[in-house]
Every structure is written in structure tokens, then in C-alpha cells.
Amino acid sequence: MGCTKTSSSWACFAKNERSSSPYPMTDLVEHSFTCPACWATISMLLDFSEGAQTFVEDCEVCCRPLLISFDTKAGELGEFRVRSED
Ligand SMILES: [Zn+2]
């Protein structure tokens, strides 16, 4: 394919990006959001490798359980929702 580290490598990279994620094995993306229980801004690593997910995670500030759900589109965050579990 001739993908060498020359001036053409950027074009090659952009081409690959269309068909698959440039980082297929490391789909952890940091996402910041507001806790619906205490209104603190917290950040969390989301794993995009398995597509849409729903899980419960305790807020790192108020320790209340938060129901988090998100989906992904082409390796990027689609819809993100969070609500207090109680
Ligand atoms: Zn909180």
C-alpha cells in the first residue's frame, strides 16, 4: 500500500479514517458532564469499543449512583444521557 512516513502519510491516514477507527483497540474517550444530583462537573472514561452502553456509576463527588447511557456513531459519542438513580 506504500504507507510510509512521508509527506503522503497524512493523506493515507485520512483515507483509512473513513472505513475504520484510527484507534480500534483503544476506544476510551474522556467525557465531562454535570452530575444531576450535585451539579458537579465530573469526567469519566467511556469505552466506545462495544457501542451503546448503559451502566451505573457512582458520582465521584456525591457518591450517588448515576444511570449513564450512551451510544456511538462511527467511533464518536452519539447521544449521552445521565440521571440520578434514586
Ligand atoms: Zn454528584
PDB file of the backbone (N, CA, C, O) and the ligand in Angstrom, with CONECT records:
HET     ZN  A 101       1
ATOM      1  N   MET A   1       0.826  -1.206   0.000  1.00  0.00           N
ATOM      2  CA  MET A   1       0.000   0.000   0.000  1.00  0.00           C
ATOM      3  C   MET A   1       0.858   1.253   0.000  1.00  0.00           C
ATOM      4  O   MET A   1       0.387   2.327  -0.376  1.00  0.00           O
ATOM      5  N   GLY A   2       2.118   1.129   0.419  1.00  0.00           N
ATOM      6  CA  GLY A   2       3.019   2.258   0.379  1.00  0.00           C
ATOM      7  C   GLY A   2       2.754   3.312   1.434  1.00  0.00           C
ATOM      8  O   GLY A   2       2.984   4.497   1.195  1.00  0.00           O
ATOM      9  N   CYS A   3       2.272   2.901   2.599  1.00  0.00           N
ATOM     10  CA  CYS A   3       2.003   3.867   3.663  1.00  0.00           C
ATOM     11  C   CYS A   3       3.271   4.115   4.463  1.00  0.00           C
ATOM     12  O   CYS A   3       3.446   3.542   5.538  1.00  0.00           O
ATOM     13  N   THR A   4       4.134   4.939   3.966  1.00  0.00           N
ATOM     14  CA  THR A   4       5.374   5.225   4.672  1.00  0.00           C
ATOM     15  C   THR A   4       5.298   6.604   5.302  1.00  0.00           C
ATOM     16  O   THR A   4       4.397   7.390   5.008  1.00  0.00           O
ATOM     17  N   LYS A   5       6.250   6.884   6.164  1.00  0.00           N
ATOM     18  CA  LYS A   5       6.256   8.179   6.842  1.00  0.00           C
ATOM     19  C   LYS A   5       6.828   9.257   5.933  1.00  0.00           C
ATOM     20  O   LYS A   5       7.924   9.767   6.165  1.00  0.00           O
ATOM     21  N   THR A   6       6.098   9.585   4.933  1.00  0.00           N
ATOM     22  CA  THR A   6       6.492  10.658   4.028  1.00  0.00           C
ATOM     23  C   THR A   6       5.406  11.720   4.070  1.00  0.00           C
ATOM     24  O   THR A   6       4.491  11.655   4.890  1.00  0.00           O
ATOM     25  N   SER A   7       5.513  12.668   3.205  1.00  0.00           N
ATOM     26  CA  SER A   7       4.503  13.717   3.172  1.00  0.00           C
ATOM     27  C   SER A   7       3.137  13.188   2.760  1.00  0.00           C
ATOM     28  O   SER A   7       2.125  13.862   2.952  1.00  0.00           O
ATOM     29  N   SER A   8       3.101  11.993   2.199  1.00  0.00           N
ATOM     30  CA  SER A   8       1.821  11.430   1.766  1.00  0.00           C
ATOM     31  C   SER A   8       1.114  10.684   2.893  1.00  0.00           C
ATOM     32  O   SER A   8      -0.015  10.231   2.707  1.00  0.00           O
ATOM     33  N   SER A   9       1.752  10.544   4.066  1.00  0.00           N
ATOM     34  CA  SER A   9       1.165   9.721   5.123  1.00  0.00           C
ATOM     35  C   SER A   9      -0.115  10.335   5.676  1.00  0.00           C
ATOM     36  O   SER A   9      -0.997   9.604   6.128  1.00  0.00           O
ATOM     37  N   TRP A  10      -0.235  11.634   5.652  1.00  0.00           N
ATOM     38  CA  TRP A  10      -1.459  12.256   6.162  1.00  0.00           C
ATOM     39  C   TRP A  10      -2.652  11.916   5.283  1.00  0.00           C
ATOM     40  O   TRP A  10      -3.749  11.654   5.776  1.00  0.00           O
ATOM     41  N   ALA A  11      -2.425  11.925   3.981  1.00  0.00           N
ATOM     42  CA  ALA A  11      -3.499  11.565   3.065  1.00  0.00           C
ATOM     43  C   ALA A  11      -3.913  10.116   3.284  1.00  0.00           C
ATOM     44  O   ALA A  11      -5.097   9.782   3.234  1.00  0.00           O
ATOM     45  N   CYS A  12      -2.928   9.266   3.527  1.00  0.00           N
ATOM     46  CA  CYS A  12      -3.199   7.864   3.768  1.00  0.00           C
ATOM     47  C   CYS A  12      -4.006   7.713   5.053  1.00  0.00           C
ATOM     48  O   CYS A  12      -4.961   6.938   5.098  1.00  0.00           O
ATOM     49  N   PHE A  13      -3.636   8.436   6.077  1.00  0.00           N
ATOM     50  CA  PHE A  13      -4.334   8.372   7.361  1.00  0.00           C
ATOM     51  C   PHE A  13      -5.798   8.787   7.200  1.00  0.00           C
ATOM     52  O   PHE A  13      -6.691   8.106   7.703  1.00  0.00           O
ATOM     53  N   ALA A  14      -6.044   9.877   6.515  1.00  0.00           N
ATOM     54  CA  ALA A  14      -7.412  10.362   6.325  1.00  0.00           C
ATOM     55  C   ALA A  14      -8.250   9.351   5.558  1.00  0.00           C
ATOM     56  O   ALA A  14      -9.448   9.206   5.801  1.00  0.00           O
ATOM     57  N   LYS A  15      -7.619   8.671   4.647  1.00  0.00           N
ATOM     58  CA  LYS A  15      -8.327   7.677   3.856  1.00  0.00           C
ATOM     59  C   LYS A  15      -8.761   6.501   4.732  1.00  0.00           C
ATOM     60  O   LYS A  15      -9.882   6.006   4.614  1.00  0.00           O
ATOM     61  N   ASN A  16      -7.860   6.062   5.609  1.00  0.00           N
ATOM     62  CA  ASN A  16      -8.180   4.952   6.495  1.00  0.00           C
ATOM     63  C   ASN A  16      -9.290   5.319   7.471  1.00  0.00           C
ATOM     64  O   ASN A  16     -10.088   4.464   7.855  1.00  0.00           O
ATOM     65  N   GLU A  17      -9.343   6.560   7.866  1.00  0.00           N
ATOM     66  CA  GLU A  17     -10.287   7.002   8.868  1.00  0.00           C
ATOM     67  C   GLU A  17     -11.735   6.842   8.396  1.00  0.00           C
ATOM     68  O   GLU A  17     -12.649   6.696   9.208  1.00  0.00           O
ATOM     69  N   ARG A  18     -11.927   6.869   7.120  1.00  0.00           N
ATOM     70  CA  ARG A  18     -13.286   6.742   6.588  1.00  0.00           C
ATOM     71  C   ARG A  18     -13.875   5.352   6.820  1.00  0.00           C
ATOM     72  O   ARG A  18     -15.073   5.218   7.072  1.00  0.00           O
ATOM     73  N   SER A  19     -13.049   4.337   6.736  1.00  0.00           N
ATOM     74  CA  SER A  19     -13.569   2.975   6.805  1.00  0.00           C
ATOM     75  C   SER A  19     -13.496   2.392   8.206  1.00  0.00           C
ATOM     76  O   SER A  19     -14.299   1.521   8.543  1.00  0.00           O
ATOM     77  N   SER A  20     -12.560   2.844   9.033  1.00  0.00           N
ATOM     78  CA  SER A  20     -12.469   2.295  10.381  1.00  0.00           C
ATOM     79  C   SER A  20     -11.827   3.315  11.302  1.00  0.00           C
ATOM     80  O   SER A  20     -11.197   4.275  10.860  1.00  0.00           O
ATOM     81  N   SER A  21     -12.004   3.082  12.591  1.00  0.00           N
ATOM     82  CA  SER A  21     -11.403   3.969  13.569  1.00  0.00           C
ATOM     83  C   SER A  21      -9.889   3.913  13.481  1.00  0.00           C
ATOM     84  O   SER A  21      -9.323   2.838  13.283  1.00  0.00           O
ATOM     85  N   PRO A  22      -9.224   5.045  13.624  1.00  0.00           N
ATOM     86  CA  PRO A  22      -7.764   5.022  13.597  1.00  0.00           C
ATOM     87  C   PRO A  22      -7.183   4.350  14.838  1.00  0.00           C
ATOM     88  O   PRO A  22      -6.017   3.955  14.834  1.00  0.00           O
ATOM     89  N   TYR A  23      -7.982   4.215  15.905  1.00  0.00           N
ATOM     90  CA  TYR A  23      -7.517   3.567  17.131  1.00  0.00           C
ATOM     91  C   TYR A  23      -8.506   2.469  17.541  1.00  0.00           C
ATOM     92  O   TYR A  23      -9.223   2.621  18.530  1.00  0.00           O
ATOM     93  N   PRO A  24      -8.545   1.384  16.797  1.00  0.00           N
ATOM     94  CA  PRO A  24      -9.581   0.369  17.016  1.00  0.00           C
ATOM     95  C   PRO A  24      -9.471  -0.342  18.357  1.00  0.00           C
ATOM     96  O   PRO A  24     -10.471  -0.857  18.857  1.00  0.00           O
ATOM     97  N   MET A  25      -8.283  -0.383  18.954  1.00  0.00           N
ATOM     98  CA  MET A  25      -8.122  -1.121  20.205  1.00  0.00           C
ATOM     99  C   MET A  25      -8.195  -0.230  21.437  1.00  0.00           C
ATOM    100  O   MET A  25      -8.321  -0.731  22.555  1.00  0.00           O
ATOM    101  N   THR A  26      -8.120   1.063  21.254  1.00  0.00           N
ATOM    102  CA  THR A  26      -8.174   1.966  22.399  1.00  0.00           C
ATOM    103  C   THR A  26      -9.272   2.981  22.175  1.00  0.00           C
ATOM    104  O   THR A  26      -9.020   4.101  21.729  1.00  0.00           O
ATOM    105  N   ASP A  27     -10.489   2.582  22.486  1.00  0.00           N
ATOM    106  CA  ASP A  27     -11.635   3.447  22.263  1.00  0.00           C
ATOM    107  C   ASP A  27     -12.106   4.114  23.538  1.00  0.00           C
ATOM    108  O   ASP A  27     -13.281   4.459  23.664  1.00  0.00           O
ATOM    109  N   LEU A  28     -11.195   4.301  24.491  1.00  0.00           N
ATOM    110  CA  LEU A  28     -11.561   5.003  25.714  1.00  0.00           C
ATOM    111  C   LEU A  28     -11.497   6.504  25.460  1.00  0.00           C
ATOM    112  O   LEU A  28     -10.462   7.039  25.061  1.00  0.00           O
ATOM    113  N   VAL A  29     -12.610   7.164  25.695  1.00  0.00           N
ATOM    114  CA  VAL A  29     -12.685   8.602  25.452  1.00  0.00           C
ATOM    115  C   VAL A  29     -13.160   9.279  26.727  1.00  0.00           C
ATOM    116  O   VAL A  29     -14.157   8.869  27.321  1.00  0.00           O
ATOM    117  N   GLU A  30     -12.455  10.303  27.142  1.00  0.00           N
ATOM    118  CA  GLU A  30     -12.860  11.029  28.341  1.00  0.00           C
ATOM    119  C   GLU A  30     -14.017  11.962  28.008  1.00  0.00           C
ATOM    120  O   GLU A  30     -13.985  12.701  27.025  1.00  0.00           O
ATOM    121  N   HIS A  31     -15.040  11.904  28.857  1.00  0.00           N
ATOM    122  CA  HIS A  31     -16.217  12.737  28.624  1.00  0.00           C
ATOM    123  C   HIS A  31     -16.589  13.438  29.923  1.00  0.00           C
ATOM    124  O   HIS A  31     -16.680  12.804  30.975  1.00  0.00           O
ATOM    125  N   SER A  32     -16.804  14.744  29.845  1.00  0.00           N
ATOM    126  CA  SER A  32     -17.194  15.515  31.019  1.00  0.00           C
ATOM    127  C   SER A  32     -18.683  15.801  30.974  1.00  0.00           C
ATOM    128  O   SER A  32     -19.238  16.082  29.912  1.00  0.00           O
ATOM    129  N   PHE A  33     -19.329  15.728  32.131  1.00  0.00           N
ATOM    130  CA  PHE A  33     -20.760  16.025  32.190  1.00  0.00           C
ATOM    131  C   PHE A  33     -21.095  16.507  33.593  1.00  0.00           C
ATOM    132  O   PHE A  33     -20.275  16.437  34.508  1.00  0.00           O
ATOM    133  N   THR A  34     -22.318  16.996  33.739  1.00  0.00           N
ATOM    134  CA  THR A  34     -22.750  17.524  35.027  1.00  0.00           C
ATOM    135  C   THR A  34     -23.537  16.465  35.774  1.00  0.00           C
ATOM    136  O   THR A  34     -24.475  15.882  35.230  1.00  0.00           O
ATOM    137  N   CYS A  35     -23.164  16.220  37.004  1.00  0.00           N
ATOM    138  CA  CYS A  35     -23.895  15.272  37.827  1.00  0.00           C
ATOM    139  C   CYS A  35     -25.299  15.827  38.092  1.00  0.00           C
ATOM    140  O   CYS A  35     -25.420  16.961  38.556  1.00  0.00           O
ATOM    141  N   PRO A  36     -26.361  15.065  37.811  1.00  0.00           N
ATOM    142  CA  PRO A  36     -27.729  15.562  38.022  1.00  0.00           C
ATOM    143  C   PRO A  36     -28.116  15.619  39.491  1.00  0.00           C
ATOM    144  O   PRO A  36     -29.147  16.200  39.832  1.00  0.00           O
ATOM    145  N   ALA A  37     -27.324  15.038  40.354  1.00  0.00           N
ATOM    146  CA  ALA A  37     -27.645  15.035  41.783  1.00  0.00           C
ATOM    147  C   ALA A  37     -26.973  16.180  42.530  1.00  0.00           C
ATOM    148  O   ALA A  37     -27.589  16.789  43.404  1.00  0.00           O
ATOM    149  N   CYS A  38     -25.719  16.482  42.201  1.00  0.00           N
ATOM    150  CA  CYS A  38     -24.988  17.513  42.959  1.00  0.00           C
ATOM    151  C   CYS A  38     -24.496  18.640  42.062  1.00  0.00           C
ATOM    152  O   CYS A  38     -23.950  19.621  42.566  1.00  0.00           O
ATOM    153  N   TRP A  39     -24.671  18.530  40.761  1.00  0.00           N
ATOM    154  CA  TRP A  39     -24.305  19.560  39.784  1.00  0.00           C
ATOM    155  C   TRP A  39     -22.810  19.794  39.681  1.00  0.00           C
ATOM    156  O   TRP A  39     -22.374  20.809  39.138  1.00  0.00           O
ATOM    157  N   ALA A  40     -22.045  18.893  40.182  1.00  0.00           N
ATOM    158  CA  ALA A  40     -20.604  18.994  39.982  1.00  0.00           C
ATOM    159  C   ALA A  40     -20.266  18.501  38.577  1.00  0.00           C
ATOM    160  O   ALA A  40     -20.952  17.641  38.024  1.00  0.00           O
ATOM    161  N   THR A  41     -19.210  19.055  38.018  1.00  0.00           N
ATOM    162  CA  THR A  41     -18.735  18.570  36.733  1.00  0.00           C
ATOM    163  C   THR A  41     -17.780  17.415  36.967  1.00  0.00           C
ATOM    164  O   THR A  41     -16.755  17.571  37.632  1.00  0.00           O
ATOM    165  N   ILE A  42     -18.108  16.283  36.433  1.00  0.00           N
ATOM    166  CA  ILE A  42     -17.252  15.124  36.583  1.00  0.00           C
ATOM    167  C   ILE A  42     -16.893  14.589  35.211  1.00  0.00           C
ATOM    168  O   ILE A  42     -17.614  14.805  34.237  1.00  0.00           O
ATOM    169  N   SER A  43     -15.784  13.898  35.146  1.00  0.00           N
ATOM    170  CA  SER A  43     -15.371  13.317  33.875  1.00  0.00           C
ATOM    171  C   SER A  43     -15.188  11.820  34.048  1.00  0.00           C
ATOM    172  O   SER A  43     -14.892  11.328  35.137  1.00  0.00           O
ATOM    173  N   MET A  44     -15.370  11.127  32.967  1.00  0.00           N
ATOM    174  CA  MET A  44     -15.379   9.673  33.011  1.00  0.00           C
ATOM    175  C   MET A  44     -14.843   9.150  31.697  1.00  0.00           C
ATOM    176  O   MET A  44     -15.029   9.762  30.645  1.00  0.00           O
ATOM    177  N   LEU A  45     -14.176   8.014  31.768  1.00  0.00           N
ATOM    178  CA  LEU A  45     -13.717   7.379  30.539  1.00  0.00           C
ATOM    179  C   LEU A  45     -14.811   6.473  30.012  1.00  0.00           C
ATOM    180  O   LEU A  45     -15.284   5.576  30.710  1.00  0.00           O
ATOM    181  N   LEU A  46     -15.204   6.715  28.783  1.00  0.00           N
ATOM    182  CA  LEU A  46     -16.227   5.895  28.144  1.00  0.00           C
ATOM    183  C   LEU A  46     -15.559   4.941  27.159  1.00  0.00           C
ATOM    184  O   LEU A  46     -14.665   5.321  26.403  1.00  0.00           O
ATOM    185  N   ASP A  47     -16.011   3.715  27.190  1.00  0.00           N
ATOM    186  CA  ASP A  47     -15.458   2.714  26.284  1.00  0.00           C
ATOM    187  C   ASP A  47     -16.343   2.618  25.047  1.00  0.00           C
ATOM    188  O   ASP A  47     -17.467   2.119  25.114  1.00  0.00           O
ATOM    189  N   PHE A  48     -15.831   3.099  23.924  1.00  0.00           N
ATOM    190  CA  PHE A  48     -16.621   3.105  22.695  1.00  0.00           C
ATOM    191  C   PHE A  48     -16.530   1.789  21.929  1.00  0.00           C
ATOM    192  O   PHE A  48     -17.226   1.596  20.933  1.00  0.00           O
ATOM    193  N   SER A  49     -15.678   0.895  22.391  1.00  0.00           N
ATOM    194  CA  SER A  49     -15.389  -0.289  21.573  1.00  0.00           C
ATOM    195  C   SER A  49     -16.571  -1.243  21.480  1.00  0.00           C
ATOM    196  O   SER A  49     -16.632  -2.062  20.563  1.00  0.00           O
ATOM    197  N   GLU A  50     -17.511  -1.147  22.417  1.00  0.00           N
ATOM    198  CA  GLU A  50     -18.644  -2.071  22.399  1.00  0.00           C
ATOM    199  C   GLU A  50     -19.942  -1.383  22.019  1.00  0.00           C
ATOM    200  O   GLU A  50     -21.017  -1.949  22.215  1.00  0.00           O
ATOM    201  N   GLY A  51     -19.865  -0.187  21.484  1.00  0.00           N
ATOM    202  CA  GLY A  51     -21.059   0.515  21.031  1.00  0.00           C
ATOM    203  C   GLY A  51     -21.875   1.045  22.198  1.00  0.00           C
ATOM    204  O   GLY A  51     -21.325   1.424  23.232  1.00  0.00           O
ATOM    205  N   ALA A  52     -23.186   1.069  22.026  1.00  0.00           N
ATOM    206  CA  ALA A  52     -24.067   1.655  23.022  1.00  0.00           C
ATOM    207  C   ALA A  52     -23.987   0.886  24.337  1.00  0.00           C
ATOM    208  O   ALA A  52     -23.902  -0.342  24.351  1.00  0.00           O
ATOM    209  N   GLN A  53     -24.015   1.628  25.437  1.00  0.00           N
ATOM    210  CA  GLN A  53     -23.929   1.006  26.751  1.00  0.00           C
ATOM    211  C   GLN A  53     -24.825   1.726  27.735  1.00  0.00           C
ATOM    212  O   GLN A  53     -25.105   2.916  27.591  1.00  0.00           O
ATOM    213  N   THR A  54     -25.271   0.985  28.738  1.00  0.00           N
ATOM    214  CA  THR A  54     -25.970   1.552  29.886  1.00  0.00           C
ATOM    215  C   THR A  54     -25.369   0.934  31.135  1.00  0.00           C
ATOM    216  O   THR A  54     -25.253  -0.287  31.243  1.00  0.00           O
ATOM    217  N   PHE A  55     -24.992   1.778  32.071  1.00  0.00           N
ATOM    218  CA  PHE A  55     -24.379   1.252  33.288  1.00  0.00           C
ATOM    219  C   PHE A  55     -24.600   2.229  34.432  1.00  0.00           C
ATOM    220  O   PHE A  55     -24.971   3.383  34.220  1.00  0.00           O
ATOM    221  N   VAL A  56     -24.367   1.750  35.636  1.00  0.00           N
ATOM    222  CA  VAL A  56     -24.499   2.584  36.826  1.00  0.00           C
ATOM    223  C   VAL A  56     -23.109   2.853  37.380  1.00  0.00           C
ATOM    224  O   VAL A  56     -22.308   1.937  37.570  1.00  0.00           O
ATOM    225  N   GLU A  57     -22.840   4.126  37.635  1.00  0.00           N
ATOM    226  CA  GLU A  57     -21.535   4.518  38.168  1.00  0.00           C
ATOM    227  C   GLU A  57     -21.781   5.544  39.267  1.00  0.00           C
ATOM    228  O   GLU A  57     -22.579   6.465  39.095  1.00  0.00           O
ATOM    229  N   ASP A  58     -21.103   5.387  40.382  1.00  0.00           N
ATOM    230  CA  ASP A  58     -21.269   6.361  41.459  1.00  0.00           C
ATOM    231  C   ASP A  58     -20.577   7.666  41.099  1.00  0.00           C
ATOM    232  O   ASP A  58     -19.461   7.671  40.580  1.00  0.00           O
ATOM    233  N   CYS A  59     -21.256   8.769  41.382  1.00  0.00           N
ATOM    234  CA  CYS A  59     -20.635  10.082  41.200  1.00  0.00           C
ATOM    235  C   CYS A  59     -19.437  10.190  42.122  1.00  0.00           C
ATOM    236  O   CYS A  59     -19.514   9.844  43.301  1.00  0.00           O
ATOM    237  N   GLU A  60     -18.327  10.674  41.578  1.00  0.00           N
ATOM    238  CA  GLU A  60     -17.110  10.751  42.388  1.00  0.00           C
ATOM    239  C   GLU A  60     -17.166  11.879  43.411  1.00  0.00           C
ATOM    240  O   GLU A  60     -16.323  11.944  44.306  1.00  0.00           O
ATOM    241  N   VAL A  61     -18.146  12.766  43.289  1.00  0.00           N
ATOM    242  CA  VAL A  61     -18.268  13.887  44.222  1.00  0.00           C
ATOM    243  C   VAL A  61     -19.296  13.577  45.316  1.00  0.00           C
ATOM    244  O   VAL A  61     -18.979  13.676  46.501  1.00  0.00           O
ATOM    245  N   CYS A  62     -20.513  13.206  44.934  1.00  0.00           N
ATOM    246  CA  CYS A  62     -21.569  12.990  45.918  1.00  0.00           C
ATOM    247  C   CYS A  62     -21.829  11.506  46.191  1.00  0.00           C
ATOM    248  O   CYS A  62     -22.605  11.169  47.085  1.00  0.00           O
ATOM    249  N   CYS A  63     -21.200  10.637  45.443  1.00  0.00           N
ATOM    250  CA  CYS A  63     -21.276   9.185  45.641  1.00  0.00           C
ATOM    251  C   CYS A  63     -22.664   8.605  45.392  1.00  0.00           C
ATOM    252  O   CYS A  63     -22.937   7.464  45.765  1.00  0.00           O
ATOM    253  N   ARG A  64     -23.531   9.377  44.770  1.00  0.00           N
ATOM    254  CA  ARG A  64     -24.835   8.822  44.443  1.00  0.00           C
ATOM    255  C   ARG A  64     -24.747   8.025  43.135  1.00  0.00           C
ATOM    256  O   ARG A  64     -23.995   8.394  42.233  1.00  0.00           O
ATOM    257  N   PRO A  65     -25.505   6.948  43.035  1.00  0.00           N
ATOM    258  CA  PRO A  65     -25.450   6.168  41.803  1.00  0.00           C
ATOM    259  C   PRO A  65     -26.101   6.906  40.642  1.00  0.00           C
ATOM    260  O   PRO A  65     -27.205   7.434  40.770  1.00  0.00           O
ATOM    261  N   LEU A  66     -25.412   6.939  39.517  1.00  0.00           N
ATOM    262  CA  LEU A  66     -25.912   7.600  38.320  1.00  0.00           C
ATOM    263  C   LEU A  66     -26.118   6.565  37.229  1.00  0.00           C
ATOM    264  O   LEU A  66     -25.255   5.728  36.964  1.00  0.00           O
ATOM    265  N   LEU A  67     -27.269   6.645  36.613  1.00  0.00           N
ATOM    266  CA  LEU A  67     -27.540   5.765  35.481  1.00  0.00           C
ATOM    267  C   LEU A  67     -27.071   6.462  34.210  1.00  0.00           C
ATOM    268  O   LEU A  67     -27.604   7.503  33.825  1.00  0.00           O
ATOM    269  N   ILE A  68     -26.090   5.889  33.582  1.00  0.00           N
ATOM    270  CA  ILE A  68     -25.467   6.502  32.406  1.00  0.00           C
ATOM    271  C   ILE A  68     -25.737   5.638  31.184  1.00  0.00           C
ATOM    272  O   ILE A  68     -25.576   4.418  31.218  1.00  0.00           O
ATOM    273  N   SER A  69     -26.143   6.281  30.125  1.00  0.00           N
ATOM    274  CA  SER A  69     -26.308   5.539  28.873  1.00  0.00           C
ATOM    275  C   SER A  69     -25.814   6.407  27.726  1.00  0.00           C
ATOM    276  O   SER A  69     -25.971   7.628  27.729  1.00  0.00           O
ATOM    277  N   PHE A  70     -25.221   5.750  26.755  1.00  0.00           N
ATOM    278  CA  PHE A  70     -24.756   6.496  25.586  1.00  0.00           C
ATOM    279  C   PHE A  70     -24.735   5.577  24.393  1.00  0.00           C
ATOM    280  O   PHE A  70     -24.726   4.354  24.537  1.00  0.00           O
ATOM    281  N   ASP A  71     -24.729   6.150  23.243  1.00  0.00           N
ATOM    282  CA  ASP A  71     -24.464   5.351  22.048  1.00  0.00           C
ATOM    283  C   ASP A  71     -23.383   6.028  21.216  1.00  0.00           C
ATOM    284  O   ASP A  71     -23.024   7.181  21.453  1.00  0.00           O
ATOM    285  N   THR A  72     -22.885   5.303  20.259  1.00  0.00           N
ATOM    286  CA  THR A  72     -21.758   5.794  19.478  1.00  0.00           C
ATOM    287  C   THR A  72     -22.119   5.777  17.996  1.00  0.00           C
ATOM    288  O   THR A  72     -22.933   4.981  17.528  1.00  0.00           O
ATOM    289  N   LYS A  73     -21.477   6.687  17.290  1.00  0.00           N
ATOM    290  CA  LYS A  73     -21.631   6.739  15.844  1.00  0.00           C
ATOM    291  C   LYS A  73     -20.257   6.853  15.229  1.00  0.00           C
ATOM    292  O   LYS A  73     -19.573   7.864  15.394  1.00  0.00           O
ATOM    293  N   ALA A  74     -19.857   5.828  14.527  1.00  0.00           N
ATOM    294  CA  ALA A  74     -18.564   5.845  13.818  1.00  0.00           C
ATOM    295  C   ALA A  74     -17.415   6.199  14.742  1.00  0.00           C
ATOM    296  O   ALA A  74     -16.536   6.982  14.384  1.00  0.00           O
ATOM    297  N   GLY A  75     -17.426   5.615  15.938  1.00  0.00           N
ATOM    298  CA  GLY A  75     -16.322   5.832  16.861  1.00  0.00           C
ATOM    299  C   GLY A  75     -16.399   7.134  17.627  1.00  0.00           C
ATOM    300  O   GLY A  75     -15.471   7.478  18.359  1.00  0.00           O
ATOM    301  N   GLU A  76     -17.512   7.879  17.466  1.00  0.00           N
ATOM    302  CA  GLU A  76     -17.665   9.118  18.216  1.00  0.00           C
ATOM    303  C   GLU A  76     -18.907   9.036  19.074  1.00  0.00           C
ATOM    304  O   GLU A  76     -19.809   8.241  18.810  1.00  0.00           O
ATOM    305  N   LEU A  77     -18.948   9.856  20.094  1.00  0.00           N
ATOM    306  CA  LEU A  77     -20.077   9.831  21.006  1.00  0.00           C
ATOM    307  C   LEU A  77     -21.342  10.324  20.308  1.00  0.00           C
ATOM    308  O   LEU A  77     -21.355  11.400  19.711  1.00  0.00           O
ATOM    309  N   GLY A  78     -22.401   9.523  20.393  1.00  0.00           N
ATOM    310  CA  GLY A  78     -23.695   9.946  19.873  1.00  0.00           C
ATOM    311  C   GLY A  78     -24.483  10.591  20.997  1.00  0.00           C
ATOM    312  O   GLY A  78     -24.090  11.629  21.530  1.00  0.00           O
ATOM    313  N   GLU A  79     -25.589   9.976  21.351  1.00  0.00           N
ATOM    314  CA  GLU A  79     -26.417  10.528  22.419  1.00  0.00           C
ATOM    315  C   GLU A  79     -25.856  10.108  23.776  1.00  0.00           C
ATOM    316  O   GLU A  79     -25.514   8.943  23.979  1.00  0.00           O
ATOM    317  N   PHE A  80     -25.766  11.060  24.702  1.00  0.00           N
ATOM    318  CA  PHE A  80     -25.283  10.768  26.051  1.00  0.00           C
ATOM    319  C   PHE A  80     -26.338  11.213  27.051  1.00  0.00           C
ATOM    320  O   PHE A  80     -26.807  12.350  27.006  1.00  0.00           O
ATOM    321  N   ARG A  81     -26.714  10.303  27.964  1.00  0.00           N
ATOM    322  CA  ARG A  81     -27.710  10.634  28.974  1.00  0.00           C
ATOM    323  C   ARG A  81     -27.230  10.191  30.335  1.00  0.00           C
ATOM    324  O   ARG A  81     -26.599   9.144  30.478  1.00  0.00           O
ATOM    325  N   VAL A  82     -27.530  10.989  31.323  1.00  0.00           N
ATOM    326  CA  VAL A  82     -27.208  10.609  32.694  1.00  0.00           C
ATOM    327  C   VAL A  82     -28.341  11.074  33.591  1.00  0.00           C
ATOM    328  O   VAL A  82     -28.855  12.181  33.434  1.00  0.00           O
ATOM    329  N   ARG A  83     -28.729  10.218  34.539  1.00  0.00           N
ATOM    330  CA  ARG A  83     -29.721  10.636  35.516  1.00  0.00           C
ATOM    331  C   ARG A  83     -29.431   9.971  36.836  1.00  0.00           C
ATOM    332  O   ARG A  83     -28.769   8.936  36.905  1.00  0.00           O
ATOM    333  N   SER A  84     -29.942  10.591  37.887  1.00  0.00           N
ATOM    334  CA  SER A  84     -29.749  10.048  39.217  1.00  0.00           C
ATOM    335  C   SER A  84     -30.592   8.789  39.379  1.00  0.00           C
ATOM    336  O   SER A  84     -31.737   8.739  38.929  1.00  0.00           O
ATOM    337  N   GLU A  85     -30.036   7.796  40.008  1.00  0.00           N
ATOM    338  CA  GLU A  85     -30.710   6.511  40.097  1.00  0.00           C
ATOM    339  C   GLU A  85     -31.876   6.516  41.076  1.00  0.00           C
ATOM    340  O   GLU A  85     -32.790   5.704  40.938  1.00  0.00           O
ATOM    341  N   ASP A  86     -31.868   7.411  42.062  1.00  0.00           N
ATOM    342  CA  ASP A  86     -32.928   7.336  43.076  1.00  0.00           C
ATOM    343  C   ASP A  86     -34.087   8.271  42.801  1.00  0.00           C
ATOM    344  O   ASP A  86     -35.045   8.310  43.573  1.00  0.00           O
TER     345      ASP A  86
HETATM  346 ZN    ZN A 101     -22.795  14.032  42.199  1.00  0.00          ZN2+
END
